[in-house]
């Protein structure tokens, strides 16, 4: 079953907030030695509230964030980038 996902697009770099039973941020850090990281999400699991919280937490424009679901093609195509972080 699909779950809500928030896509953060900052200068063409995509990060994701996955709001399933194990809420987590899939973060991309272009230019850093470790470009990909995963961290638990401790905020709201309501997609609208989580979108606002995430944008506020990172002090970014909320227009850079959009709500989709885990069936989103863009999200699914990029998900493998975090595989090495799960070990």
Beta strands, then each sheet from edge to edge (+ up, - down):
strand 1: 4-10
strand 2: 13-19
strand 3: 24-28
strand 4: 36-40
strand 5: 65-69
sheet 1: 4+ 3- 2+ 1- 5+
end
